Amino acid sequence: MFKRLKREDHDEIAFRVLLAFLLMFAGLRAYLWFEYSNHVPSLSIFIREIHVHHFAVGITVLAIAGYIALVAPYFRRKIAWLYGAGLALAFDEFSMWLKLNDDYWTRTSITAVVLIGGFFVNIIYFKNFWARAWRTTRFVNPLYPVVKHIYARVERAREHALARFSEHFNISRR
C-alpha cells in the first residue's frame, strides 16, 4: 500500500505512523460511538473505582515506543505502528487533558487530530515544498544559522552512534 501512495523509502516510517494514527483514531471513535449507543460492551478500565482514560494508555504506549526506539532502532518500521497507535490513543482525548474535564465529544480533540494528521501529511507529501520554501527564505530567516548548526551536529552524532552501534552488534548499515 505504501509503495502505491509514496515512492520514497525514507518516508515510510512517517507513513506508517500516519496510517496507524488514522486507523486507531477512526476505530476508537467508531467503537466509542457504538459503546455510548449501547451496541457494544464497554472496555473501560477501572482501578479502585478510578476510570483510566485511554489517553493514559496512549501516553504509556508512546513512552514504550520511545524507549524501544532508543534501545532497538532496527525495529523502526514496527515501532512506527506502535507510535501511531499511541499518538491516536493520547490525542483522541486531548480536550480532557487540556481542559481537565470529562467531556469527550468536544471539537478540541478533533482539532488536535487534524493538526497531527496534517503535520504527518506535510512530512510525507510536501517535504520538497517546505525544503524549497526554507531554502528561498533562509537569508531573511534569523533562525537559519541556528537550525543549520543544530542539524549538522545532530547528523554528526547520528552517524557516530550508527557507526558505533553497527560495529558493536555486527550489523551492516543500509
ZIDAVEN-V784995 format. One record per residue. RES is the residue in one small letter. NEAR is the number of other ideal C-beta (glycine too) atoms within 10 Angstrom. Layout:
<<RES;NEAR> <RES;NEAR>>
This chain:
<<m;7> <f;14> <k;8> <r;6> <l;11> <k;15> <r;8> <e;11> <d;10> <h;8> <d;18> <e;16> <i;17> <a;20> <f;21> <r;21> <v;25> <l;22> <l;17> <a;19> <f;25> <l;17> <l;14> <m;21> <f;22> <a;12> <g;13> <l;17> <r;17> <a;11> <y;14> <l;19> <w;12> <f;12> <e;14> <y;12> <s;8> <n;8> <h;9> <v;13> <p;8> <s;11> <l;9> <s;11> <i;12> <f;9> <i;7> <r;4> <e;5> <i;8> <h;10> <v;12> <h;19> <h;21> <f;18> <a;16> <v;16> <g;23> <i;16> <t;14> <v;21> <l;18> <a;11> <i;14> <a;22> <g;14> <y;11> <i;16> <a;15> <l;9> <v;8> <a;11> <p;12> <y;11> <f;13> <r;14> <r;10> <k;13> <i;22> <a;22> <w;17> <l;20> <y;23> <g;27> <a;23> <g;24> <l;25> <a;26> <l;23> <a;22> <f;23> <d;25> <e;24> <f;20> <s;22> <m;19> <w;16> <l;12> <k;11> <l;7> <n;10> <d;10> <d;11> <y;15> <w;11> <t;15> <r;9> <t;14> <s;22> <i;16> <t;13> <a;17> <v;20> <v;11> <l;11> <i;21> <g;17> <g;11> <f;12> <f;20> <v;14> <n;13> <i;16> <i;19> <y;15> <f;13> <k;14> <n;9> <f;10> <w;11> <a;10> <r;11> <a;12> <w;13> <r;10> <t;10> <t;10> <r;13> <f;7> <v;7> <n;13> <p;6> <l;10> <y;14> <p;10> <v;10> <v;12> <k;11> <h;10> <i;11> <y;10> <a;10> <r;10> <v;10> <e;10> <r;10> <a;10> <r;10> <e;11> <h;10> <a;11> <l;13> <a;11> <r;10> <f;13> <s;13> <e;10> <h;8> <f;8> <n;6> <i;11> <s;5> <r;9> <r;4>>
